[in-house]
Every structure is written in C-alpha cells, then in structure tokens.
C-alpha cells in the first residue's frame, strides 16, 4: 500500500526543510515577491506557529512566512497520490467486510457492566479501488460502535508478525459475520502460530510494565484494567506455545484477573506473578513444537486469490 508523507497540523518544520509557498507573497508596495508555488528553504524556525518562519529563496532573498503560507515540498509534490480517503468517500467499504467478530473483555470472559463490545474484523476492497492511484485505507474505524476492520493484506501482515489482537480475532468464538473467504482464512489460521509469539507477547508486556513502574513511582497508581490484560496476554502466549492454539477465554484464571482489574491485588504480588509467568513463557518457548516462522507462501497464495476474486461485483 502506498505510504503518504506524514503530516501533523501542529508540527513545526526544522531548519533546512524545503517548502513551497501556497499563496503569492506580496511586498509592501503590492508587488508579488514570490508567486504561489515558489520553492524555498527554512533557515530559521519559529518557537510556535503564531510566529513566522524565515525562508530563503533561490535568488538569495529571505522572507518571513506564516505557517499557512507554506507547505512541505514532499507533500506538495505528492498531491492526492495515495490519499485513500478519496476512495473511502466514494464507496461504503463497511459493506465489504468478510469477517466480523468480538474480542476484548467480552470474548475473554472478563467483562463487567461498564465494558464495551469491541468489534474487529477484515474487509476486502473492490479491485478497482485497490488498484487505483489513491489506494484504500489500511483500516476502517467507527468509534461510535467500537468497530475496526483491517484491510485484508494489513490483517495478514499483522497475523504473520503474531500481533495478539489479530490472532485473537482468528480464534474468538464470538463470530458475528463470515463469508466463504473469511471461512477459508479461519481454516488456515494455524499457519500464523509460530515461535514469534514469544518475542511479540513477551516484549510488549515487559515494555508496558516498565512504563507502569514509572507511573507508580511518579503518580503512585496504575490502570489496573491494563495490568489485568497484560497478565492475561502472558497466560495466553504461554498456552499458545504449549498447545498450539489461541485460548481466548480466561477460564480458570478469571477470578484472579478480575481481582487485579478491581485493584484488589497488591502491586508487589502482581509483579511476582508476572515474573513467574515470564519464566513459564521462556520454558514454553524452549519446549514448543511450533515452527520458527509462519507459512508466508500459503498466506501469499491466499492473498492473491482474494485479490482476483475482488474483481467481482459481489463480495466473495
């Protein structure tokens, strides 16, 4: 998929950045000093966007320009290339969902009266949009209904990297919608289960707990719901390596996890459990029969097949 130049409206460009003027630069006497589209280089950046940049043009002249008078040269040349929002507005891509499921607390059996229902899934865009100059979004989001759908290729790439949310989509029992192509993907889901799970799951939990230790030191508190899900993730990863299957429901660990969620388990006790789980994870990694790498070719064959079927008017 085409990657566009990253742009943030509050970003202050650094010195040396090439820019393009987006309006005529008029001098005190009304004469156009530099026409719209002129290229220059920032020689001094402002401390905030209320002040001006100092820009040097090819003729050696320097001008003070406001943020709304210039844009990045790379962004200007890019134009609408790869702007997937154009295609998103032309077609209701939510109608192209081939798989929809529920993950999160309700799938884990850890919900309470305040829990949302998190819908996740996959969409297959029409071929003409996929092939177009603009491309399609890597994911569709509807915040009002807690829905997120990954474009199929994006989903496959995440699954091949053992992304926990994506793997749980493939194994959750709460499936809301599935087409024949979605069913075919579920039938080959074991190709994504590899030793990479150890690095992905374990690394994420360790980094998050490190941040939490900083939060406790600086603020004296943590988000216990997040702590619960991290512990659950370790348990899930250990089970995956040992059994070759993603167990979504918390099962026998439900009450212990809910106690953490309610903040009833002291931090030191939670830390002790986490460290013990890391040791179990290492042992499971040493003993697992899962392959080192996923079956890239099978995933690629499936993707090519879906791309071919996406030329049809009806959703396959």
N, C-alpha and C positions, 0 to 999 in steps of 0.2 A: 504494500500500500504506500502511496505517496506520502512523504513526510513534509509538512509545511514548515516554514520558518516560524519558530516560537516567538510569540509577541505578547507582551503584557502592557496594558494601557498605562500603568504607573512606573514602568521601567525607565530609568534614566540611562541613556546611551553613554558609553565611555568615550574618552578621547581617542581619536584615531578611527572612529566608526564612520563609514561612508553613508551619506544620506542623500535624499532627493527632496527638493522643495515641492510642496504640494499646492502652492499658490504663488502668484507673482510677488516678488519682493520689490516694493515701491520705495524710492528715496524721498527725502524731504521736499524736493521740487516736483514730485509727481512722476518722475521718470522711472521706468522699470529698470532696476539694477540687475536683477536676475529673474528670468522668466520661470514660470511653473515648469518643473521637470529638470531644473539645473542640478548638477551633482556637486557636492562639496564634502569636506571632511571636518568633523568636530575637533576643534583644537582646545576647547575648554567646556566642561560640562557644568551645569548648574547644580546647586545643592538641593534644589527641589524644582518641581515642574511649574511653579509660579514665576520662576526666573528664566532667563534666556540662555540658549546655547551660543557659543562663539563658533562660527562656521567659516572655514576658509575655502574659497572657490578657486578653480584652476587659474584665473587671472591674477591670483595673489591677494585679492580683496577679501577682507573679513567682514562678516555681518553678524549681528545679534538676531537670532531667530527663536521664536517661541516654539514650544513642543507641537502645537497644532499647525505649524508652518512647514514641518518636515516629516519624513518617514524613512525607515531603513531602505537602503538601496536594494538589498536582497529581497525584502518584502515587496518593494515596488515592482521589481522585475518578475516576481512570481505571479502577481496578479491573482486571478481566480484559479490558477492551476492547483489541483489537489484540494480545492475548497469543497469538502464533502457535504457541507451544509446546503449547498445548492441542490444536490440530488436528494438530500433528506427532505427538503421542502417540496420537491416535485413528486414524491411518491410516499405513500404511507408504509414505511418499512416495517412497522409493527405488524402489518399483515403478512410479513414474510418470516414469521417465527416458526421454526421447525421443531423446537423443543423448549418447553417451559416447565420449570419445577420450583419447589420451595426448599430453600436452605435456611441456615441461621438457627436461632433458638427453637423454633417450632419443629424443625427437622431433627434437631439434636435432642428433643425432649426436655429442654431447659427453659421453656417459655414461662412467663407469668402474665398477669393481667395487663401489664404495660408493654408487652412485646409486640413488635411489628411483624407483619408477614412479608418476608423477603422473597421476591420472585426473581429467578435468574434463568438464563437460557441462551439460545442461539438463534440468529436469524441468517437467512440466505438471501442476499440481494439479487434482483434481476440482473442477468448478464450484461445488458446494455448499460446499466448504471455502474457495475463493477468495472467495465472496460472503458468507461468514459474518461474524459480529461479531468473530471472533478473527483472521481472515486466515491467511496461510501464511508460512513463513519465506522470506526473500529468497534464502537458500542453505542447502543441506544439506551437512553435513560428516561424514566418517568418517575420523578421524585414523589409525586402525589400518591402513586400506587406502589412505590418501593420496587419498581421493576428495572432490571438491567438485562440487556441482551447483547452478547458479543457477536460480532460478525464471525462467520464460521472459521475463517483462517486464523483470526486472532484467538478464538477459543482453542483451536488445535495447537497453536504455538504455546499458549499458556499451559495446556494439558501436558505437552511434551516436556515442559520445564517443571512439571509436578506442582503447579500452583494449587494450593489447598482448596480454595473456593471452587475452582473449576473441577477438580477431581471429585469433590463432594456433590457437585451437580450430576455427575455421571453415576453416582451411587445412592442418591437420596431416594427413598421410597415414595416421596410425595411428588409425583409427576402430574402436572396439570394438562399438558398438551404434548403430543408427539406425532410426527409424520413418519412415513416409511424411512426417509433419510435419517431422521433422528433415531429411529429404532435401530437402524443399521449401525450408527455410531455407538449406541449403548452395547450392541453385540460385540464390539471390538474394544471395549473400554480397558480391558486388561493390558493392552499394548502400552498404555501410559504409566503403568505401575513399575517403577524401577528404583534402583538404589539412590537416585537423585532426590527421592523423598527425604532422605536423611539430611542432606545439605539444605534443602528448601525449608522444611518444617523446623528443624533444629536451629538453623541460623536465624530465622525470623523470631523465634521465641527468645533466643538469647539476646538479640538486639533490643527487643521490646522490654525485657526485664531490666536491661541495663538502663533504659530510659526511666523505667518506673522507680528504680533505686535512686535516681537523681530527683524524681518527683517527691519521693518520701523525704529525702534529705532537705530539699528546698521548700516543700509545701506541707510535708507531714501527712500526705494522703495519696491514694491511687484510685483509679477507676476499677472497682472490684469486678465489674462485669467483664472488663477486658482481661483481667487476670484470669478469671474463670475460663474464658475462651482460649487463652494461651495454654493453660494446663490441659484443657480438652484436646487441643491440637497435638500436644506431645503424646497423649494417650492414643489418639487416632493414628499418628505416624508410627508408633511402636507396633500397634496392631496390624497396620498395613504391611510393614516389613515382615512380620512373623506369619501372617495368614494370607497375604497376597490379595487383600480385599479391603476396601474403604468402609469401615463401620461408622455410620453417621450418627446413630442414636447413642447417647451417653451411657445407656444401660445401667450396669451395676455401679457406675461412678456418679450417677445422677445426684444423689443426696449430698455427697461430698462437694461436688461442683456448685450446687445451689447454695450450700453454706458459704462457700467462697464468694459467690455473687452477692449474698446478703451482707458480706463483711464480717461474718462470724468467726472466720479462721484468722488467727494472728498472722502477720506478715512473715515472721520467722518460720512458722510452721508451714506456710505455703512455699516459702523458699526451700525448705528442707525437702518437701515433696517434689518440687521442680528439679532439684539437683539429683534426686533419686531417679526421676524419670529420664533425665539426660543420660544417666548411666545405663538404664534399661535400653534406651534408644541406641547407644553405642553397641551394646551387646546384640541387639536385634539386627543392627547393620552388619555386624561381623558374621552372623549366622543366617541371614536371609538368603533365600533362593531366587530372589528377584534378579533380573538382568541388570547390567550396568547402565544400559541406555535403552530408550524406547525404540519401537519399530517405526523409524522415520519413513521408510518406504511404504508401509501399509497406510500410514496417515496421509502421505502424499498421494497415493493412488486414490484414496477416498476423496480427498480434496479435489483432485482433477475431475473425478466422476461428478461431484456435486456442481462444479463449475459448468460442466457440459449440460447437466440437467437444468441448470438455471436459465438456459436459453428458452425453455418452455414458458408459456404464459401462466400455466397453473403451477402452484407451489408443489414441488415433488415431495 
